[in-house]
């Protein structure tokens, strides 16, 4: 994680490389899910039980059909966020360099004031030098305050954009999780290191616009394998 010693705070939390990796992970998961074959009829098996299994498998397939599209959309959104993070980090690094220089200038101006105060004690004729030194110190503090104000503005812009990205991710689902969805705890834990909005992806991929069903074991395994890359 980047350290901004000059600013004294991180105005742009989030790791661009980790977010980009998350986008690649979900794009790859979408591709793998797209390769999962649809359930077909079982040869030499007919009757009510066969029809019930076929209906259930069909509903499970319909529930999973929307997931690849959601994953691709999430990957695109995260790609967008990764690019924003790169731009924001560059701006923050520039401001941090300016803040370091401004703090050094404040220290130098403070030293000048102390020296001028000492000289004025022994030579009243140098009183004007002390006044000028204090004026310079005030100006250097103003310079630092301006840089920090720009960093706070960047922080506000970063927070606003992060909220917008989170809303876009949240909008991919309909708010209703699958009662028997695969285990997303590993995915969610992995995403927490990426940025605050990464947590929303764990919610998004657990949603489906169709009536919740309990997929047969084969469908669950294929879905979990595609998400986890196993």
C-alpha positions as CSV (number, residue, x, y, z in Angstrom):
1,X,0.0,0.0,0.0
2,X,1.3,3.4,-0.9
3,X,2.5,5.7,1.9
4,X,2.0,9.4,1.6
5,X,4.3,10.9,4.2
6,X,4.0,14.4,2.9
7,X,0.2,14.4,3.0
8,X,0.0,12.5,6.2
9,X,-3.0,10.4,4.9
10,X,-4.0,8.2,2.0
11,X,-6.5,10.1,-0.2
12,X,-6.9,7.3,-2.7
13,X,-7.3,3.8,-1.0
14,X,-7.3,0.8,-3.3
15,X,-4.8,-1.2,-5.3
16,X,-5.0,-0.9,-9.1
17,X,-3.1,-4.1,-9.7
18,X,-5.4,-6.1,-7.4
19,X,-8.5,-4.7,-8.9
20,X,-7.3,-5.4,-12.4
21,X,-6.5,-9.0,-11.3
22,X,-10.1,-9.3,-10.0
23,X,-11.4,-8.2,-13.3
24,X,-9.4,-10.8,-15.1
25,X,-10.5,-13.5,-12.7
26,X,-14.2,-12.7,-13.3
27,X,-13.8,-12.5,-17.0
28,X,-12.1,-15.9,-17.0
29,X,-14.9,-17.3,-14.7
30,X,-17.5,-16.1,-17.1
31,X,-15.7,-17.8,-20.0
32,X,-15.5,-21.1,-18.1
33,X,-19.2,-20.9,-17.1
34,X,-20.1,-20.3,-20.8
35,X,-18.5,-23.7,-21.6
36,X,-20.6,-25.6,-19.1
37,X,-23.0,-27.7,-21.3
38,X,-26.7,-27.5,-20.7
39,X,-28.4,-30.5,-19.1
40,X,-29.9,-32.9,-21.6
41,X,-32.2,-35.9,-21.5
42,X,-30.9,-39.1,-20.1
43,X,-31.1,-41.9,-22.7
44,X,-33.4,-44.8,-21.8
45,X,-35.0,-43.0,-18.9
46,X,-38.5,-41.8,-19.1
47,X,-41.5,-41.2,-16.9
48,X,-42.4,-38.8,-14.1
49,X,-39.1,-39.0,-12.2
50,X,-37.1,-38.4,-15.4
51,X,-39.3,-35.4,-16.3
52,X,-39.0,-34.0,-12.8
53,X,-35.2,-34.2,-13.0
54,X,-35.2,-32.6,-16.4
55,X,-37.4,-29.8,-15.2
56,X,-35.3,-29.2,-12.2
57,X,-32.1,-29.2,-14.2
58,X,-33.7,-26.8,-16.7
59,X,-34.5,-24.4,-14.0
60,X,-31.0,-24.6,-12.6
61,X,-29.5,-24.0,-16.0
62,X,-31.8,-20.9,-16.4
63,X,-30.6,-19.6,-13.1
64,X,-27.0,-20.0,-14.0
65,X,-27.4,-18.6,-17.5
66,X,-27.4,-15.0,-16.3
67,X,-24.3,-15.4,-14.2
68,X,-21.6,-15.2,-17.0
69,X,-23.2,-12.0,-18.3
70,X,-23.1,-10.5,-14.8
71,X,-19.5,-11.6,-14.3
72,X,-18.5,-10.0,-17.6
73,X,-20.3,-6.8,-16.7
74,X,-18.5,-6.8,-13.3
75,X,-15.2,-7.4,-14.9
76,X,-15.7,-4.3,-17.2
77,X,-16.7,-2.2,-14.2
78,X,-13.6,-3.3,-12.3
79,X,-11.4,-2.5,-15.3
80,X,-12.9,1.0,-15.3
81,X,-12.2,1.3,-11.5
82,X,-8.6,0.1,-12.0
83,X,-8.0,2.8,-14.6
84,X,-9.4,5.4,-12.2
85,X,-7.3,4.1,-9.4
86,X,-4.1,4.5,-11.5
87,X,-5.0,8.1,-12.4
88,X,-5.9,8.9,-8.8
89,X,-2.7,7.4,-7.5
90,X,-0.6,9.4,-9.9
91,X,-2.3,12.6,-8.8
92,X,-1.8,11.6,-5.1
93,X,1.9,10.9,-5.6
94,X,2.3,14.3,-7.3
95,X,0.6,16.0,-4.3
96,X,2.7,14.1,-1.9
97,X,5.9,15.3,-3.5
98,X,4.6,18.9,-3.3
99,X,3.6,18.4,0.3
100,X,7.1,17.0,1.2
101,X,8.7,20.1,-0.4
102,X,6.2,22.4,1.3
103,X,6.9,20.9,4.7
104,X,10.6,21.3,4.2
105,X,10.1,24.9,3.3
106,X,8.1,25.4,6.5
107,X,10.9,23.9,8.5
108,X,13.4,26.2,6.8
109,X,11.2,29.2,7.4
110,X,10.7,28.3,11.0
111,X,14.5,28.1,11.5
112,X,14.9,31.5,9.8
113,X,12.3,33.0,12.3
114,X,14.2,31.5,15.3
115,X,17.5,32.9,14.0
116,X,15.9,36.3,13.4
117,X,14.4,36.3,16.9
118,X,17.8,35.6,18.4
119,X,19.5,38.4,16.3
120,X,16.7,40.8,17.2
121,X,17.4,40.3,20.9
122,X,20.9,41.5,20.6
123,X,20.5,43.9,17.7
124,X,17.2,45.8,17.6
125,X,18.2,47.2,14.2
126,X,17.5,43.7,12.7
127,X,13.9,43.8,13.8
128,X,12.8,44.2,10.2
129,X,14.5,40.9,9.3
130,X,12.4,39.2,12.0
131,X,9.2,40.7,10.5
132,X,10.1,39.5,7.0
133,X,11.0,36.0,8.4
134,X,7.6,35.7,10.1
135,X,5.9,36.8,6.9
136,X,7.7,34.1,4.9
137,X,6.8,31.5,7.5
138,X,3.1,32.4,7.1
139,X,3.4,32.1,3.3
140,X,5.1,28.7,3.6
141,X,2.3,27.5,5.8
142,X,-0.3,28.7,3.3
143,X,1.6,26.8,0.5
144,X,1.3,23.6,2.6
145,X,-2.3,24.2,3.4
146,X,-3.2,24.6,-0.3
147,X,-1.5,21.3,-1.2
148,X,-3.4,19.5,1.6
149,X,-6.7,21.1,0.5
150,X,-6.1,19.7,-3.0
151,X,-5.4,16.3,-1.5
152,X,-8.7,16.5,0.4
153,X,-10.5,17.4,-2.7
154,X,-9.0,14.4,-4.5
155,X,-10.1,12.2,-1.5
156,X,-13.6,13.5,-1.9
157,X,-13.6,12.8,-5.7
158,X,-12.1,9.3,-5.1
159,X,-14.8,8.5,-2.5
160,X,-17.5,9.7,-4.8
161,X,-16.2,7.6,-7.7
162,X,-15.9,4.5,-5.5
163,X,-19.5,4.9,-4.4
164,X,-20.5,5.2,-8.1
165,X,-18.6,2.0,-8.9
166,X,-20.2,0.2,-6.0
167,X,-23.7,1.3,-7.2
168,X,-22.9,-0.1,-10.7
169,X,-21.8,-3.4,-9.2
170,X,-24.9,-3.5,-6.9
171,X,-27.2,-2.8,-9.9
172,X,-26.0,-6.0,-11.6
173,X,-28.2,-8.1,-9.2
174,X,-31.9,-7.9,-8.3
175,X,-31.4,-8.0,-4.6
176,X,-32.4,-11.7,-4.1
177,X,-29.6,-14.2,-3.4
178,X,-29.9,-17.8,-4.3
179,X,-30.9,-19.8,-1.2
180,X,-28.6,-22.7,-2.3
181,X,-25.9,-20.6,-4.1
182,X,-22.3,-21.9,-4.1
183,X,-20.0,-20.8,-1.3
184,X,-18.8,-17.3,-2.1
185,X,-16.9,-16.8,1.1
186,X,-13.5,-17.5,-0.5
187,X,-14.3,-15.1,-3.3
188,X,-15.4,-12.4,-1.0
189,X,-12.4,-12.7,1.2
190,X,-10.1,-12.5,-1.8
191,X,-11.9,-9.4,-3.0
192,X,-11.6,-7.5,0.3
193,X,-8.0,-6.7,-0.5
194,X,-8.9,-5.0,-3.8
195,X,-10.9,-2.1,-2.5
196,X,-14.1,-1.3,-0.7
197,X,-16.2,-1.8,-3.8
198,X,-14.8,-5.3,-4.3
199,X,-17.1,-6.6,-1.6
200,X,-20.1,-5.7,-3.8
201,X,-18.9,-8.2,-6.4
202,X,-19.4,-11.1,-3.9
203,X,-23.0,-9.9,-3.5
204,X,-23.5,-9.4,-7.3
205,X,-22.5,-12.9,-8.4
206,X,-24.8,-14.5,-5.8
207,X,-27.9,-13.0,-7.5
208,X,-30.1,-14.2,-10.3
209,X,-33.2,-12.8,-11.9
210,X,-35.0,-16.1,-12.0
211,X,-37.0,-18.0,-9.4
212,X,-34.6,-19.4,-6.9
213,X,-34.0,-23.2,-7.2
214,X,-31.7,-25.7,-5.8
215,X,-29.3,-26.8,-8.7
216,X,-28.3,-30.4,-8.9
217,X,-24.8,-31.3,-7.6
218,X,-23.3,-31.3,-11.0
219,X,-24.4,-27.7,-11.7
220,X,-23.1,-26.5,-8.3
221,X,-19.8,-28.1,-8.9
222,X,-19.4,-26.6,-12.4
223,X,-20.4,-23.1,-11.1
224,X,-18.0,-23.2,-8.1
225,X,-15.2,-24.5,-10.2
226,X,-15.6,-21.7,-12.8
227,X,-15.6,-19.1,-10.1
228,X,-12.7,-20.5,-8.1
229,X,-10.6,-21.5,-11.1
230,X,-10.4,-25.1,-9.8
